[in-house]
Amino acid sequence: MRTQVAIVGAGPAGLLLGRLLERRGVDTIILERRSREHVLGRIRAGVLEQGTVDLLAAAGVDARLHAEGLVHEGIELCFDGDRRRIDFRALTGRSVTVYGQTEVTRDLMEARASSGARSIYDVEAVSLHDFDGERPRVRFVRDGVEHCVDCDFIAGCDGYHGVSRASVPAGALRSFERTYPFGWLGVLVERPPAAAELVYAHHERGFALCSMRSHQRSRYYVQVGAEEEVAAWPDQRFWDELRRRLDPETAAAVQTGPAIEKSIAPLRSFVAEPLRFGRLFLAGDAAHIVPPTGAKGLNLAASDVGCLAQALAEHYAERSSAGLDTYSDRVLQRVWKAERFSWWMTALLHVFPGTDTFGRRIQRAEFDYLAGSPAAQLVLAENYTGLPM
């Protein structure tokens, strides 16, 4: 097989990159080790910055997003029962759109299938070769048969545990990482949301979040220890703990029901540098991970592939390597700012093991400063709604 760009990974990053390149006349093949159904079964966040919405529009997959997405002009922050709304529209003129990552993936999959662009699922033994030269290759096995894709470039969009970053020679890549001593226990329920906008809550028992996927489907989270197991959290225990951590008004508005999905997500901050190795480029979770507190994961992946798609299109249309040569530096500038913001929100809203009374008073002072300072609210609002891509 031959293509211009081989994309490893059919999550939203790989699919969006493929779609953007397809619309610019660049041929791609996407390889994915899981099935289509497994990829669509991943339950992830879905708060989209305006820049991400614009990229999905450029990809021609925004019709359902605009019909079903929920536009939010602010969020609610709560500390020990005290609430403060951050008005994004008034502070920045911008908003965010709640539209699940699963739905983004579905829209991109359907667009690719309709156009006939090549995606190969259920592949095994994927290996990357010769990306330090002029003729990179990707080998894989499907149904017991070995195949090879010859290409000009490889885009590694296969996540934190994927083969792309693992293929980089030892010593060529530097990693920065922080693992947090807690996770998010999330429950998806077929009930209307407790509030019109997301509610982020700090409580002495831990963090809680009231979110949603639609007007009739809600997503709730509570902070749990890193060692916790889902089996230890039957539905009633979850609902009781969630309500303890919320202010009375929000707690009373929570409509409970049987969990459609329940899982624990560990929290991690991670950045790899650089993001280019010859003709291999890393993007999305293969390049960086952020805690979900700041709603940056999917948006960072989108900004990565938007930048990479532009650079690759310029290479083919103009024979210019300028965009490819600066890809890593440009992307990492935005990544580190998002890492900072996600770390800050995580530190403000979570209870860390060993935090003493002084530490909690500092968190309270941070919340009070934010609640009373339009300047501090502007910083939060411009980061949450998205820094320039």
Steps between C-alpha positions, in 0.01 A plus 500: 500500500608855431377830645633847569434504876458188713302579814533264795191518720131553417403705803379857450855629439577254220156526344501881506848513348392260227188701424681835487765356267239331282327833443834646393570223251752304707460122500504314834457153644392465865605189694325408827567197719147499645164450329274788397256397773769506768617847395143630511446338838759718672327743735694824512445867571345740257551870576611656171682831467389728218823423315413130504148573377654704216731210406207259490322747273808512275484120492135517392372303800325768706134459396399271787726688741310824434164322514561309823794669677432710809657846495618607846595856579644429845566250778419486870775463761413389853718488811354347816151597386580854379432545127635743243412510131775585252337678205704411192292709262525817705872454565626380161212513254545124454325180606555124497283223355412179683503217245630158597830371367317183398275710276798684349658163423176367349461804273860470378468124444182542297651776287805287425290196416279709269797637309663162454824603671689198628481394866618158613382377841592194708867511402773330699879520536522857370862612456653820364811490281748734332334824611849648537540475121311593185278191475324414826289185526238362736465124530201324654320167510131452431320166492836327521638672191789750517461830315720803437402863441758711316455869568660843507418574865366322808265669748498332841151558642475173692493624858718480807550122477534487121784376285588838347675664794642163604669479157712810561866403566613513862656833582321690222195579711466668838196441720349717775239335720300539819264231629230617740407294809132483407263433213153597381217254551255584224136398456292548185126510563189549286369795700486879441802693631495652848594843363498687172882528501785293641541519878853445637499444877771485766405334829703377793406145392630561148418641160169456314379600154151525354516478123278384216492352150157629398181644647404149610834332576729600789858419595610530863839453664644473849866492601609160634832354612731363234461150644117497488307240296172561316347194668525675835265772378142378452270766359347607831839553662602718205185715514528547876864608473436733206225683688717540810756692297259737324331816624142436619331650192698290253477186717122530509486530121695178433270239347630151570460186296677178400848561360529448125878498539726522802880522497800647678744716306847558648637855483834568339696789352742399223693671220744351250762715328561542212203392291681443171748225420596513134176419319312388810278754678326446834160653576228473762539263793812349344663838565338624820244426771321752723272446799139538385435785745563772242325324208811520284574143381285481187556867423878463511478200268291702257742794503793260444348343190371833371858627505638177351237488225584854395873423497455183293264671256754780452771240438304341216351819353801729530794263554569693819641331810457808722186377674637151556830637631327715762215261587650371824594842642167659412291217642703471820455869581123448515531162671699636793254784554216248510701279737543800731130583497392139556747464787372824656135394487588158637695653788216741583216250499638170631594378845856369498609233750694660782361849443493676837283787621743754355469339157122510508502864610722577198249328274220699660692823456552415133128444455411822682747697289355350183144571614579866568739585218380564143864481390539150649169394344620624161812284524286195576249583227753556222680175586184292534347625175831446323819687428571584134591199286 
